[in-house]
Amino acid sequence: MNPRADPGQGQETGCLPAWDPERGAGPGPAVSDRERLARAALTRILEPGDERGGRWMRECGAVELLRRITTRDGAAERLSGMTPKRLGGYRLRAESAEPERDLAAVAALGGRFVCPGDREWPSQLDDLADARPTGLWVRGPRDLRLWALRSVAVVGSRACTPYGSHMAASLGAGLAELGWVVVSGAAFGVDGAAHRGALAVDGATMAVLACGVDVAYPRGHAELIGRMAEQGLVIGELPPSDHPTRSRFILRNRVIAALTRGTVVVEAEYRSGSLVTAHSAQRLGRFTMGVPGPATSGLSAGVHELLRGEGILVTDASEVVELVGDIGELAPARRGPVHPRDLLDAVSARVLDALPSRGAVGGRDVARGAGTSIDEALGRLYELHSLGFVERDGDGWRLTPRPTCNGDARRGGT
């Protein structure tokens, strides 16, 4: 890992960018073994983003919620909003929940299960309220909380164009070089290009999966996901071996939005999961940005609609960082090329404009065209002659066929 691209470096005194299991919990109370086991079991029972389940955990705790679901003493039926059908589904899933096995499986991969209350828990996920993850299964040597402090999501179409792939990779590399973590979903298209862009410059990147962290999905990105697990982070809400579904992809996007300081959309149709991420970011008060594409491209139609609303147009990593970064992290000023004529004062410019494109004219005609005195016109003509803009032609003056531009400021260079 390139030190310049390690966003955890120097973020907090005494905190290292790599995860250290010996450090345990930080400022908050340590999570008990019972709590961790209960939450691990609940990741098999509750679907990601289950707000009822989140509310019940908030009201009675994960351990008690698990007990009520698995014990037939009538306590579960008294939970507000619980129905026989819903409870039946929970109990069916609970039959296959083996949290010790799941914790051992992720530990065998060098991973861990991070819960609210752990030192490594990113507190910005609490903005999701009752829809926050029950816990996060994590693979990778980096510290999740520290990496999330300076992270940006780059998302977009799976079936992106070469332009979209180029822009995503450029953003990924640029953000990583500026010391930011690139977060995406490891999907084909924009997601994969953003991850690869960051890795190409030895930068930091994190994948948020809609399946177990031991499942390579899509299969074509098995090598990419494995590389991120070795050098960065791979995280997910679902326990080991769980596979993705259409709804889980959509629900996964809220985690991407909440985890990062802002979301950049690169190519998205009107109906796109990337726009779900962007709208989630807007609701959470995060920055929402879009990279424009051709006006005729259907793959950019959703981005353009986002930009017509509250989205902010960006074209490179420095513009993204100007929004999400700290005071003083400004994008460079943008301007067109400076031409020699741009350096002339107003009177000299009028004198130069008074000369015809062809042929020569006398000083009196130049003065008349420039709206100045003859002496003033002649003085400016000699200055313009020294700069290479005009030349003498008998008693008159004419434009130099090819004005010189040799880089000398006194000769009108830039």
C-alpha positions as CSV (number, residue, x, y, z in Angstrom):
1,M,0.0,0.0,0.0
2,N,1.4,3.3,-1.0
3,P,1.8,5.5,2.1
4,R,0.7,8.6,0.3
5,A,-2.5,7.0,-0.6
6,D,-3.3,5.6,2.8
7,P,-6.2,7.7,4.1
8,G,-5.9,6.4,7.6
9,Q,-2.4,7.8,8.0
10,G,-2.4,10.8,10.3
11,Q,-6.1,10.8,10.7
12,E,-6.2,10.2,14.5
13,T,-3.3,10.2,16.9
14,G,-2.5,6.7,18.1
15,C,-4.7,5.0,15.5
16,L,-3.1,2.9,12.8
17,P,-4.5,2.4,9.3
18,A,-4.3,-1.4,9.6
19,W,-6.8,-3.4,11.7
20,D,-5.4,-4.8,14.9
21,P,-7.5,-7.4,16.7
22,E,-5.5,-6.8,19.9
23,R,-6.8,-3.2,20.3
24,G,-10.4,-4.3,20.9
25,A,-13.1,-1.7,21.3
26,G,-12.3,2.0,21.5
27,P,-14.2,4.9,23.0
28,G,-17.5,3.1,23.4
29,P,-18.3,0.0,25.5
30,A,-16.8,-3.2,24.2
31,V,-19.3,-5.5,22.5
32,S,-19.9,-8.6,24.6
33,D,-19.6,-12.1,23.1
34,R,-23.3,-12.7,23.6
35,E,-24.1,-9.5,21.7
36,R,-21.8,-10.4,18.8
37,L,-23.2,-13.9,18.6
38,A,-26.7,-12.6,18.6
39,R,-26.0,-10.0,15.9
40,A,-24.2,-12.6,13.8
41,A,-27.2,-14.9,14.0
42,L,-29.6,-12.0,13.2
43,T,-27.7,-11.3,9.9
44,R,-29.1,-14.7,8.8
45,I,-32.6,-14.0,10.1
46,L,-33.2,-10.4,9.1
47,E,-32.9,-9.0,5.6
48,P,-30.5,-6.0,5.2
49,G,-32.4,-2.8,5.8
50,D,-35.2,-4.4,7.8
51,E,-36.4,-1.4,9.7
52,R,-38.8,-3.3,11.9
53,G,-36.0,-5.6,13.0
54,G,-33.8,-2.5,13.6
55,R,-36.4,-0.9,15.7
56,W,-36.9,-4.1,17.8
57,M,-33.1,-4.3,18.3
58,R,-33.1,-0.7,19.4
59,E,-35.9,-1.3,21.8
60,C,-35.0,-4.6,23.4
61,G,-31.4,-5.4,22.3
62,A,-30.1,-7.9,19.9
63,V,-29.7,-10.7,22.5
64,E,-33.3,-10.3,23.7
65,L,-34.7,-10.0,20.1
66,L,-33.0,-13.3,19.1
67,R,-34.3,-15.0,22.2
68,R,-37.9,-13.9,21.5
69,I,-37.7,-15.1,17.9
70,T,-36.3,-18.5,18.8
71,T,-38.3,-19.1,22.0
72,R,-42.0,-19.9,21.7
73,D,-43.1,-18.1,24.9
74,G,-45.4,-15.5,23.3
75,A,-42.9,-12.6,23.7
76,A,-42.2,-12.3,20.0
77,E,-45.9,-12.0,19.2
78,R,-46.0,-8.9,21.5
79,L,-43.4,-7.0,19.4
80,S,-45.1,-4.0,17.7
81,G,-45.6,-4.8,14.0
82,M,-44.9,-8.5,14.3
83,T,-47.3,-10.7,12.4
84,P,-47.7,-14.5,12.4
85,K,-46.5,-14.7,8.8
86,R,-43.4,-12.5,9.5
87,L,-42.6,-14.4,12.6
88,G,-42.9,-17.7,10.8
89,G,-40.4,-16.5,8.2
90,Y,-37.9,-15.4,10.9
91,R,-38.2,-18.7,12.8
92,L,-37.6,-20.7,9.6
93,R,-34.4,-18.8,9.0
94,A,-33.4,-19.0,12.6
95,E,-33.3,-22.8,12.3
96,S,-30.2,-22.6,10.0
97,A,-28.5,-19.8,12.0
98,E,-25.1,-21.0,13.4
99,P,-23.3,-17.8,14.4
100,E,-20.3,-19.7,15.8
101,R,-19.8,-21.4,12.5
102,D,-20.1,-18.1,10.6
103,L,-17.7,-16.3,12.8
104,A,-15.2,-19.1,12.5
105,A,-15.6,-19.1,8.7
106,V,-14.9,-15.4,8.3
107,A,-12.0,-15.7,10.8
108,A,-10.5,-18.4,8.6
109,L,-10.4,-15.9,5.8
110,G,-8.6,-13.4,8.0
111,G,-11.8,-11.4,8.5
112,R,-14.1,-10.4,11.4
113,F,-17.6,-9.4,12.3
114,V,-17.9,-5.7,13.2
115,C,-20.8,-4.5,15.3
116,P,-22.2,-1.2,16.5
117,G,-20.2,-0.4,19.6
118,D,-16.9,-1.8,18.2
119,R,-14.0,0.6,17.9
120,E,-13.9,-0.2,14.1
121,W,-17.6,0.5,13.6
122,P,-18.1,3.6,11.2
123,S,-20.4,5.8,13.2
124,Q,-21.8,7.5,10.1
125,L,-23.7,4.3,9.4
126,D,-25.9,5.2,12.4
127,D,-27.4,7.9,10.2
128,L,-29.5,5.1,8.7
129,A,-31.3,4.9,12.0
130,D,-33.3,1.6,12.2
131,A,-32.2,0.6,8.7
132,R,-28.5,0.5,9.7
133,P,-26.7,-2.8,9.3
134,T,-27.1,-5.3,12.1
135,G,-23.3,-5.7,11.7
136,L,-20.7,-5.9,8.9
137,W,-18.7,-8.9,7.9
138,V,-15.3,-7.6,6.9
139,R,-12.3,-9.0,5.0
140,G,-9.0,-7.2,4.7
141,P,-6.2,-5.8,6.8
142,R,-7.3,-2.2,6.9
143,D,-9.3,-0.3,9.6
144,L,-12.8,0.1,8.4
145,R,-13.6,3.2,10.5
146,L,-10.5,5.0,9.6
147,W,-10.8,4.2,5.9
148,A,-14.4,5.4,5.9
149,L,-13.4,8.8,7.2
150,R,-12.0,9.8,3.8
151,S,-14.0,7.8,1.3
152,V,-16.0,8.6,-1.8
153,A,-18.4,6.3,-3.7
154,V,-18.0,5.9,-7.5
155,V,-20.9,4.1,-9.0
156,G,-22.6,3.7,-12.3
157,S,-23.8,1.5,-15.1
158,R,-22.8,-2.2,-15.4
159,A,-23.1,-2.0,-19.2
160,C,-21.0,1.2,-19.4
161,T,-19.5,2.7,-22.6
162,P,-15.7,3.0,-23.1
163,Y,-16.1,6.7,-22.0
164,G,-17.8,5.6,-18.8
165,S,-15.1,3.1,-18.1
166,H,-12.4,5.6,-18.7
167,M,-14.0,8.3,-16.5
168,A,-14.5,5.8,-13.7
169,A,-10.9,4.6,-13.8
170,S,-9.6,8.1,-14.0
171,L,-11.7,9.2,-11.0
172,G,-10.6,6.1,-9.1
173,A,-6.9,6.7,-9.7
174,G,-7.2,10.5,-9.1
175,L,-9.1,10.1,-5.8
176,A,-6.6,7.5,-4.6
177,E,-3.6,9.7,-5.5
178,L,-5.2,12.5,-3.4
179,G,-5.4,10.1,-0.4
180,W,-9.1,9.1,-0.6
181,V,-10.6,5.7,-0.4
182,V,-12.6,4.7,-3.5
183,V,-15.8,2.8,-2.5
184,S,-18.0,0.8,-5.0
185,G,-19.9,-2.4,-5.4
186,A,-17.4,-4.6,-7.3
187,A,-19.9,-5.0,-10.2
188,F,-19.0,-5.1,-13.9
189,G,-18.7,-1.7,-15.7
190,V,-18.2,1.5,-13.7
191,D,-17.7,-0.3,-10.3
192,G,-14.9,-2.5,-11.5
193,A,-13.2,0.4,-13.5
194,A,-13.2,2.6,-10.4
195,H,-11.7,-0.2,-8.2
196,R,-9.0,-0.9,-10.8
197,G,-8.2,2.7,-11.2
198,A,-7.4,3.0,-7.5
199,L,-5.4,-0.2,-7.5
200,A,-3.4,0.9,-10.5
201,V,-1.8,3.7,-8.5
202,D,-1.4,1.5,-5.3
203,G,-4.4,3.4,-3.8
204,A,-7.1,2.5,-1.3
205,T,-10.3,0.9,-2.4
206,M,-13.2,-0.9,-0.7
207,A,-15.9,-3.1,-2.1
208,V,-19.4,-3.3,-0.5
209,L,-20.9,-6.6,-1.5
210,A,-24.6,-7.8,-1.7
211,C,-23.5,-11.3,-0.7
212,G,-21.2,-13.0,1.8
213,V,-17.7,-11.7,1.8
214,D,-16.4,-15.2,0.9
215,V,-18.5,-15.2,-2.3
216,A,-16.9,-13.8,-5.5
217,Y,-19.8,-12.1,-7.3
218,P,-19.7,-11.5,-10.1
219,R,-17.5,-14.5,-10.8
220,G,-15.6,-12.6,-13.4
221,H,-14.3,-10.3,-10.7
222,A,-13.0,-13.1,-8.4
223,E,-9.4,-11.9,-8.9
224,L,-10.3,-8.3,-8.3
225,I,-12.3,-9.0,-5.2
226,G,-9.5,-11.2,-3.9
227,R,-7.0,-8.4,-4.5
228,M,-9.1,-6.0,-2.6
229,A,-9.4,-8.4,0.3
230,E,-5.6,-8.6,0.4
231,Q,-4.8,-5.0,0.0
232,G,-7.9,-3.1,1.1
233,L,-11.3,-4.1,2.4
234,V,-14.3,-6.2,1.3
235,I,-17.4,-5.8,3.4
236,G,-21.0,-6.9,3.4
237,E,-24.1,-7.3,5.6
238,L,-24.8,-10.9,4.7
239,P,-23.1,-13.8,6.5
240,P,-20.6,-16.1,4.8
241,S,-21.9,-18.1,1.8
242,D,-25.0,-16.0,1.3
243,H,-25.7,-15.2,-2.3
244,P,-27.1,-11.9,-3.8
245,T,-30.6,-11.2,-4.9
246,R,-32.0,-8.3,-6.8
247,S,-33.4,-6.6,-3.7
248,R,-30.2,-7.1,-1.8
249,F,-28.3,-5.1,-4.5
250,I,-30.7,-2.2,-4.0
251,L,-30.5,-2.4,-0.2
252,R,-26.7,-2.6,-0.3
253,N,-26.6,0.8,-2.0
254,R,-27.8,2.5,1.2
255,V,-24.6,1.3,2.9
256,I,-22.4,2.7,0.2
257,A,-24.2,6.1,0.4
258,A,-24.0,6.2,4.2
259,L,-20.5,5.0,4.6
260,T,-18.9,7.7,2.3
261,R,-18.7,11.5,2.3
262,G,-20.2,11.7,-1.2
263,T,-21.4,9.7,-4.2
264,V,-20.3,10.2,-7.8
265,V,-22.5,8.7,-10.6
266,V,-20.8,7.8,-13.9
267,E,-23.3,6.8,-16.5
268,A,-26.7,5.7,-15.4
269,E,-30.0,5.2,-17.2
270,Y,-33.3,6.6,-15.8
271,R,-33.8,3.3,-13.9
272,S,-30.6,2.5,-12.3
273,G,-29.4,1.2,-9.0
274,S,-26.7,3.9,-9.1
275,L,-29.4,6.5,-8.9
276,V,-30.8,4.7,-5.8
277,T,-27.4,5.2,-4.2
278,A,-27.3,8.9,-5.2
279,H,-30.8,9.5,-3.8
280,S,-29.9,7.7,-0.6
281,A,-26.9,10.0,-0.3
282,Q,-29.0,13.0,-0.8
283,R,-31.5,12.0,1.9
284,L,-28.5,11.4,4.3
285,G,-27.1,14.9,3.6
286,R,-24.1,13.6,1.7
287,F,-22.7,15.2,-1.5
288,T,-24.2,13.8,-4.7
289,M,-22.3,14.3,-7.9
290,G,-22.5,13.3,-11.5
291,V,-20.2,13.0,-14.5
292,P,-22.0,14.3,-17.6
293,G,-22.0,12.3,-20.8
294,P,-23.3,12.9,-24.4
295,A,-26.8,14.4,-24.4
296,T,-27.9,11.7,-26.9
297,S,-26.6,8.8,-24.7
298,G,-29.4,6.9,-22.9
299,L,-26.7,5.6,-20.5
300,S,-26.1,9.2,-19.3
301,A,-29.8,10.2,-19.1
302,G,-30.2,9.3,-15.5
303,V,-27.0,11.3,-14.6
304,H,-28.3,14.3,-16.5
305,E,-31.6,14.1,-14.6
306,L,-29.7,14.0,-11.4
307,L,-27.7,17.1,-12.4
308,R,-30.9,18.9,-13.3
309,G,-31.9,18.5,-9.6
310,E,-29.6,18.7,-6.6
311,G,-26.6,16.8,-8.1
312,I,-23.4,18.7,-8.7
313,L,-21.4,18.3,-12.0
314,V,-17.9,17.1,-11.7
315,T,-15.3,16.1,-14.3
316,D,-12.3,14.9,-12.3
317,A,-11.0,13.9,-8.9
318,S,-9.9,17.4,-7.8
319,E,-13.5,18.7,-8.3
320,V,-14.8,15.9,-6.2
321,V,-12.3,16.5,-3.4
322,E,-13.1,20.2,-3.5
323,L,-16.7,19.3,-2.4
324,V,-16.1,16.5,0.0
325,G,-12.7,17.5,1.4
326,D,-11.5,19.9,4.0
327,I,-11.1,23.7,3.7
328,G,-8.4,24.5,1.3
329,E,-8.6,21.4,-0.9
330,L,-9.5,23.3,-4.0
331,A,-9.6,22.2,-7.6
332,P,-7.2,24.1,-9.9
333,A,-8.7,27.2,-11.7
334,R,-9.8,26.3,-15.2
335,R,-9.3,28.7,-18.1
336,G,-8.7,28.5,-21.8
337,P,-5.4,29.2,-23.5
338,V,-3.9,32.7,-23.2
339,H,-3.1,34.3,-26.6
340,P,-0.7,37.1,-27.3
341,R,-3.5,39.5,-28.0
342,D,-5.0,38.8,-24.6
343,L,-2.0,40.6,-23.0
344,L,-2.5,43.9,-24.8
345,D,-4.1,46.8,-23.0
346,A,-7.4,48.2,-24.3
347,V,-5.9,51.1,-26.4
348,S,-3.3,48.8,-28.1
349,A,-6.0,46.3,-28.9
350,R,-8.2,48.9,-30.5
351,V,-5.2,50.2,-32.6
352,L,-4.5,46.6,-33.7
353,D,-8.2,46.1,-34.6
354,A,-8.1,49.2,-36.7
355,L,-5.7,47.7,-39.2
356,P,-7.4,45.9,-42.2
357,S,-6.8,42.2,-42.7
358,R,-5.1,43.0,-46.0
359,G,-3.1,45.9,-47.3
360,A,-1.5,48.9,-45.4
361,V,-3.0,52.1,-44.1
362,G,-1.5,55.3,-42.7
363,G,-1.4,56.5,-39.1
364,R,-4.3,58.9,-39.6
365,D,-6.6,56.1,-40.8
366,V,-5.5,53.9,-37.9
367,A,-6.2,56.7,-35.4
368,R,-9.6,57.3,-36.9
369,G,-10.5,53.6,-36.7
370,A,-9.2,53.3,-33.1
371,G,-10.9,56.5,-31.9
372,T,-7.6,58.0,-30.6
373,S,-5.2,60.8,-31.6
374,I,-2.6,60.4,-34.4
375,D,0.3,60.6,-31.9
376,E,-1.3,58.0,-29.6
377,A,-1.9,55.7,-32.6
378,L,1.6,56.0,-33.9
379,G,3.1,55.3,-30.4
380,R,1.0,52.2,-30.1
381,L,1.9,51.1,-33.6
382,Y,5.6,51.2,-32.8
383,E,4.9,49.2,-29.6
384,L,2.9,46.7,-31.6
385,H,5.8,46.5,-34.1
386,S,8.2,45.6,-31.4
387,L,5.9,42.9,-30.2
388,G,5.7,41.4,-33.7
389,F,2.0,42.2,-34.4
390,V,2.5,44.9,-37.2
391,E,5.1,45.9,-39.7
392,R,5.9,49.0,-41.8
393,D,4.9,49.1,-45.4
394,G,6.2,52.3,-47.0
395,D,4.5,55.1,-45.3
396,G,1.8,52.9,-43.9
397,W,1.3,50.0,-41.5
398,R,0.0,46.5,-42.0
399,L,-0.6,43.4,-40.0
400,T,2.3,40.9,-39.8
401,P,1.2,37.8,-41.8
402,R,2.1,35.5,-38.9
403,P,2.4,37.3,-35.5
404,T,5.4,35.9,-33.6
405,C,4.8,34.0,-30.4
406,N,8.2,33.1,-28.9
407,G,7.3,32.8,-25.2
408,D,8.9,36.2,-24.4
409,A,6.4,38.4,-22.5
410,R,7.9,41.5,-24.1
411,R,7.2,40.0,-27.5
412,G,3.6,39.1,-26.7
413,G,4.3,35.5,-25.7
414,T,2.3,33.5,-23.1
